[in-house]
């Protein structure tokens, strides 16, 4: 009789010898499958053999995933565990002819998308007001000020901003092409128009069809250059490491929400296909409010604080 543990060792040998899996992969898969078999030993009341594994139902697998959640495993961790067990069962099907369709009925736990990390308003304004100091020449200073003011003032992705041509920057609104070729109209704040106008006045080739943002050699600005500029700036000024060009887009949405803008409007401005994507910013605002509460409420500190939510 082949036990589950024997099958697990065969699985690891196969991964090592035939799939040439790395040592860390073997370690992770071995631990994940061992955890699954350990759960089954308690769940079934005995160590599982191949017959027991073949007879598992979807409810048994869900019970294992639920136990992982109960012990604090994240969705991402449980998804990894499930992937390892599915690989184990595919091996059992090839090696031992074990056919168990239960795993096909189980949805993979979806990892929670990280909450967008925005800058505080004063930090975002510091970027737009002071980043010019990172460049050596007046044109490049004006360019960087215009670019980062645009990112924060209009909520554009860096790729969207760098794809703009001079002709679009002269209008009161921007027609932006986002992901999937989807176009949207974004209003341009006076501060953004002023910064872009100052840059165009120094632009080396301000023809309508020219790239709005260009590098020192005249070609369309590479996003890596903008990212490096902000990376150097944040380290010089002591800003957080998440102060990136994309964080300015997050800051745009978060600060609009905090100012009372509705989610539908923010969704349109950001070009999100789904409102659920935009709703992530409500978690950012809630976290900010909770932090304010913790710092200001007299019961948030001391010997008997209110429980953190």
C-alpha positions as CSV (number, residue, x, y, z in Angstrom):
1,X,0.0,0.0,0.0
2,X,1.4,3.4,-1.0
3,X,1.0,6.0,1.7
4,X,0.5,9.7,1.1
5,X,4.0,10.3,2.5
6,X,5.6,7.8,0.1
7,X,3.8,9.4,-2.8
8,X,5.0,12.8,-1.6
9,X,8.6,11.6,-1.7
10,X,8.1,10.2,-5.1
11,X,6.7,13.5,-6.2
12,X,9.7,15.4,-4.9
13,X,12.1,12.9,-6.6
14,X,10.3,13.4,-9.9
15,X,10.5,17.2,-9.5
16,X,14.2,17.0,-8.8
17,X,15.2,14.3,-11.3
18,X,12.9,14.9,-14.3
19,X,11.8,18.5,-13.9
20,X,15.1,19.7,-12.6
21,X,13.3,21.8,-10.0
22,X,15.4,24.2,-7.9
23,X,16.2,23.4,-4.3
24,X,13.9,26.2,-3.0
25,X,11.1,24.9,-5.2
26,X,11.5,21.4,-3.8
27,X,11.5,22.8,-0.3
28,X,8.4,24.8,-0.8
29,X,6.4,22.1,-2.6
30,X,7.5,19.5,-0.1
31,X,6.4,21.6,2.8
32,X,3.1,22.5,1.1
33,X,2.1,18.9,0.3
34,X,3.3,17.8,3.8
35,X,1.0,20.3,5.3
36,X,-1.9,19.1,3.2
37,X,-1.3,15.4,4.2
38,X,-0.9,16.4,7.8
39,X,-4.3,18.1,7.7
40,X,-5.8,15.0,6.1
41,X,-4.4,12.8,8.8
42,X,-6.4,14.8,11.4
43,X,-9.4,15.4,9.1
44,X,-9.8,11.7,8.1
45,X,-8.6,10.2,11.4
46,X,-5.8,8.3,9.7
47,X,-2.8,8.8,7.5
48,X,-4.1,9.0,3.9
49,X,-3.1,6.4,1.3
50,X,-3.7,6.6,-2.4
51,X,-7.3,5.3,-2.1
52,X,-8.1,8.0,0.5
53,X,-6.6,10.7,-1.8
54,X,-8.6,9.4,-4.7
55,X,-11.8,9.6,-2.6
56,X,-11.4,13.1,-1.4
57,X,-14.3,15.4,-2.2
58,X,-14.3,19.2,-2.9
59,X,-15.6,19.7,0.7
60,X,-12.4,18.1,2.1
61,X,-10.2,20.4,0.0
62,X,-12.2,23.4,1.0
63,X,-11.9,22.4,4.7
64,X,-8.1,22.3,4.3
65,X,-8.1,25.8,2.7
66,X,-10.4,27.1,5.4
67,X,-8.1,25.7,8.1
68,X,-5.3,27.6,6.4
69,X,-7.3,30.8,6.5
70,X,-8.1,30.2,10.1
71,X,-4.5,29.9,11.0
72,X,-3.8,33.3,9.4
73,X,-2.5,32.2,5.9
74,X,-3.2,34.9,3.3
75,X,-5.0,34.3,0.1
76,X,-1.7,34.4,-1.8
77,X,-0.2,31.8,0.5
78,X,-3.2,29.5,0.2
79,X,-3.2,29.9,-3.6
80,X,0.5,28.8,-3.5
81,X,-0.4,25.8,-1.3
82,X,-3.3,24.8,-3.7
83,X,-1.0,25.0,-6.7
84,X,1.5,22.7,-5.0
85,X,-1.2,20.2,-4.2
86,X,-2.6,20.3,-7.7
87,X,0.8,19.6,-9.0
88,X,1.0,16.6,-6.6
89,X,-2.3,15.2,-7.9
90,X,-1.2,15.7,-11.5
91,X,1.9,13.6,-10.6
92,X,-0.4,11.0,-9.0
93,X,-2.5,10.8,-12.1
94,X,0.6,10.1,-14.3
95,X,2.4,7.8,-11.9
96,X,-0.4,5.9,-10.3
97,X,-3.5,6.6,-12.5
98,X,-5.2,8.3,-9.6
99,X,-8.1,10.4,-10.9
100,X,-9.7,12.9,-8.5
101,X,-11.7,15.7,-10.1
102,X,-12.3,17.5,-6.8
103,X,-9.4,19.9,-7.2
104,X,-10.9,21.1,-10.5
105,X,-14.0,22.3,-8.6
106,X,-12.0,24.5,-6.2
107,X,-11.5,28.2,-7.1
108,X,-8.0,29.5,-6.4
109,X,-8.1,32.0,-3.5
110,X,-7.6,35.4,-5.0
111,X,-4.8,37.5,-3.6
112,X,-6.0,40.9,-2.3
113,X,-4.6,43.7,-4.4
114,X,-2.4,45.9,-2.4
115,X,-3.8,49.2,-1.2
116,X,-2.4,52.1,-3.4
117,X,0.4,53.9,-1.6
118,X,-0.2,57.6,-2.0
119,X,1.9,60.6,-0.8
120,X,0.6,63.1,1.6
121,X,-0.6,66.3,-0.1
122,X,2.4,68.3,1.1
123,X,4.8,65.6,-0.2
124,X,3.2,65.6,-3.6
125,X,3.4,69.3,-3.8
126,X,7.0,69.2,-2.7
127,X,7.8,67.0,-5.7
128,X,6.1,69.3,-8.2
129,X,7.6,72.5,-6.6
130,X,11.2,71.3,-6.0
131,X,12.0,68.5,-8.4
132,X,13.4,71.0,-10.9
133,X,16.5,71.3,-8.7
134,X,17.6,67.8,-9.9
135,X,18.3,69.1,-13.4
136,X,21.3,71.2,-14.5
137,X,19.7,73.3,-17.3
138,X,16.7,75.5,-17.4
139,X,14.9,73.5,-20.2
140,X,15.3,70.2,-18.3
141,X,14.1,71.9,-15.1
142,X,11.0,73.2,-16.8
143,X,10.4,69.8,-18.4
144,X,10.6,67.9,-15.1
145,X,8.4,70.4,-13.4
146,X,5.8,70.1,-16.1
147,X,6.0,66.3,-16.2
148,X,5.5,65.7,-12.5
149,X,2.9,68.5,-12.2
150,X,1.0,66.7,-14.9
151,X,1.2,63.3,-13.3
152,X,-0.1,64.7,-10.0
153,X,-2.5,67.2,-11.4
154,X,-4.2,64.9,-14.0
155,X,-3.6,61.4,-12.5
156,X,-1.9,60.1,-15.6
157,X,0.2,57.0,-15.9
158,X,3.8,57.7,-16.8
159,X,3.4,56.0,-20.1
160,X,0.3,58.0,-20.9
161,X,2.1,61.3,-20.1
162,X,5.2,60.4,-22.2
163,X,3.0,59.4,-25.2
164,X,1.5,63.0,-25.4
165,X,2.5,65.3,-28.3
166,X,2.9,69.0,-28.1
167,X,-0.5,69.6,-29.9
168,X,-2.4,67.9,-27.1
169,X,-0.8,70.0,-24.4
170,X,-2.1,73.3,-25.8
171,X,-5.7,72.3,-25.2
172,X,-7.9,72.9,-22.1
173,X,-8.4,69.1,-21.8
174,X,-6.2,66.2,-22.6
175,X,-7.3,63.3,-24.7
176,X,-5.4,60.4,-23.1
177,X,-5.0,56.9,-24.5
178,X,-4.8,54.4,-21.7
179,X,-4.6,50.7,-21.3
180,X,-6.3,48.7,-24.1
181,X,-6.3,51.7,-26.3
182,X,-9.2,53.2,-24.3
183,X,-9.4,57.0,-24.6
184,X,-10.6,59.4,-21.9
185,X,-10.8,63.2,-21.5
186,X,-9.0,64.7,-18.6
187,X,-9.3,68.4,-17.6
188,X,-6.1,70.3,-17.1
189,X,-5.8,72.4,-14.0
190,X,-4.4,76.0,-14.4
191,X,-1.2,75.0,-12.5
192,X,-0.6,72.2,-14.9
193,X,-1.2,74.4,-18.0
194,X,1.2,77.0,-16.6
195,X,3.9,74.4,-16.0
196,X,3.4,72.9,-19.4
197,X,3.4,76.3,-21.0
198,X,6.7,77.2,-19.4
199,X,8.2,74.0,-20.7
200,X,6.9,74.4,-24.2
201,X,8.5,77.9,-24.3
202,X,11.9,76.1,-23.9
203,X,11.1,73.0,-25.9
204,X,13.8,72.3,-28.5
205,X,11.2,71.4,-31.2
206,X,7.7,72.7,-30.2
207,X,6.0,71.6,-33.4
208,X,2.4,70.2,-32.9
209,X,3.5,66.6,-33.8
210,X,6.6,66.6,-31.7
211,X,6.8,64.6,-28.5
212,X,5.7,66.7,-25.5
213,X,8.4,65.4,-23.2
214,X,11.8,64.8,-24.8
215,X,15.2,63.8,-23.5
216,X,18.5,65.6,-23.8
217,X,19.0,64.1,-27.3
218,X,15.7,65.2,-28.6
219,X,13.9,61.8,-28.6
220,X,10.7,61.0,-26.6
221,X,11.6,60.9,-22.9
222,X,12.3,57.4,-21.6
223,X,10.3,56.5,-18.5
224,X,13.4,55.2,-16.8
225,X,14.8,58.7,-16.8
226,X,11.7,60.1,-15.0
227,X,11.8,57.3,-12.5
228,X,15.5,57.8,-11.8
229,X,14.9,61.6,-11.4
230,X,12.2,61.0,-8.8
231,X,14.2,58.3,-7.1
232,X,17.2,60.6,-6.6
233,X,14.9,63.4,-5.5
234,X,13.1,61.4,-2.8
235,X,16.3,60.1,-1.4
236,X,17.8,63.6,-1.3
237,X,14.7,65.1,0.3
238,X,13.9,62.2,2.7
239,X,10.6,61.2,1.1
240,X,9.3,57.7,1.4
241,X,10.6,55.0,-1.0
242,X,7.2,54.6,-2.6
243,X,7.4,58.2,-3.9
244,X,7.4,57.1,-7.6
245,X,5.8,58.6,-10.7
246,X,2.9,56.1,-10.3
247,X,2.5,57.2,-6.6
248,X,1.6,60.7,-8.0
249,X,-1.3,59.1,-9.8
250,X,-2.4,57.3,-6.6
251,X,-2.0,60.6,-4.8
252,X,-4.2,62.4,-7.4
253,X,-7.0,59.9,-6.8
254,X,-6.6,59.7,-3.0
255,X,-6.6,63.4,-2.5
256,X,-9.6,63.8,-4.8
257,X,-11.5,61.3,-2.7
258,X,-10.5,63.0,0.5
259,X,-11.8,66.2,-0.9
260,X,-15.2,64.8,-1.6
261,X,-15.1,63.6,-5.2
262,X,-17.3,60.7,-6.0
263,X,-15.9,57.3,-7.1
264,X,-17.5,57.4,-10.5
265,X,-15.8,60.6,-11.4
266,X,-12.5,59.4,-10.2
267,X,-12.9,56.2,-12.2
268,X,-13.5,58.3,-15.4
269,X,-10.5,60.5,-14.7
270,X,-8.2,57.5,-14.1
271,X,-9.5,55.5,-17.0
272,X,-10.3,52.4,-14.9
273,X,-12.4,49.9,-16.7
274,X,-14.0,48.6,-13.5
275,X,-15.2,50.6,-10.5
276,X,-13.8,47.9,-8.2
277,X,-10.3,49.0,-9.2
278,X,-11.1,52.6,-8.2
279,X,-12.7,51.4,-4.9
280,X,-9.3,50.5,-3.6
281,X,-8.8,54.2,-2.9
282,X,-11.5,54.1,-0.3
283,X,-9.3,51.8,1.7
284,X,-6.5,54.4,1.5
285,X,-8.7,57.2,2.7
286,X,-10.1,55.0,5.5
287,X,-6.5,54.1,6.6
288,X,-5.7,57.8,6.7
289,X,-8.7,58.7,8.8
290,X,-7.9,55.8,11.2
291,X,-4.3,57.1,11.5
292,X,-5.6,60.6,12.3
293,X,-7.9,59.1,14.9
294,X,-5.1,57.1,16.5
295,X,-3.0,60.2,16.8
296,X,-5.7,62.5,18.0
297,X,-8.2,60.6,20.0
298,X,-7.5,60.5,23.8
299,X,-8.6,56.9,24.1
300,X,-6.3,55.8,21.3
301,X,-3.3,55.8,23.6
302,X,-2.6,55.0,27.2
303,X,-3.4,52.0,29.3
304,X,-6.8,51.2,27.9
305,X,-6.8,52.1,24.2
306,X,-9.8,51.4,22.0
307,X,-9.2,48.3,19.9
308,X,-7.8,49.0,16.4
309,X,-10.2,48.2,13.7
